[in-house]
Amino acid sequence: PEIFIGMVRQGYAAVYRNRRFEFGTAEALPDGSLAQGVRIQDQEGADWEAIYTLAHGADGAWRITGCRLRKAPGASA
């Protein structure tokens, strides 16, 4: 768990600590999984977009299978 949370803190700081976030619309993908967009503002006020992919686990519950984080369009790098 320490290694995982360290990776989140390091590579996904906007997700780990944010000022605000807003969920977009989930999109069903052809393979039965979902893509969920989230708009995030980090602690410094920079805007980000996160796209989470989710799939059903063996128990039928949705599980996160990936996350792509990028600066929001129009945001400075």
ChimeraX attribute file (.defattr): number of C-alpha atoms within 10 A of each C-alpha:
attribute: neighborCount
match mode: 1-to-1
recipient: residues
	/A:1	6
	/A:2	7
	/A:3	8
	/A:4	9
	/A:5	12
	/A:6	12
	/A:7	12
	/A:8	15
	/A:9	14
	/A:10	11
	/A:11	12
	/A:12	17
	/A:13	15
	/A:14	27
	/A:15	21
	/A:16	13
	/A:17	14
	/A:18	16
	/A:19	14
	/A:20	14
	/A:21	17
	/A:22	11
	/A:23	11
	/A:24	14
	/A:25	10
	/A:26	15
	/A:27	12
	/A:28	13
	/A:29	12
	/A:30	7
	/A:31	7
	/A:32	9
	/A:33	16
	/A:34	21
	/A:35	20
	/A:36	17
	/A:37	20
	/A:38	18
	/A:39	18
	/A:40	24
	/A:41	20
	/A:42	17
	/A:43	14
	/A:44	9
	/A:45	12
	/A:46	16
	/A:47	22
	/A:48	19
	/A:49	21
	/A:50	22
	/A:51	18
	/A:52	18
	/A:53	21
	/A:54	21
	/A:55	18
	/A:56	14
	/A:57	11
	/A:58	8
	/A:59	7
	/A:60	8
	/A:61	9
	/A:62	14
	/A:63	16
	/A:64	15
	/A:65	14
	/A:66	11
	/A:67	15
	/A:68	11
	/A:69	19
	/A:70	15
	/A:71	17
	/A:72	16
	/A:73	10
	/A:74	7
	/A:75	10
	/A:76	8
	/A:77	8
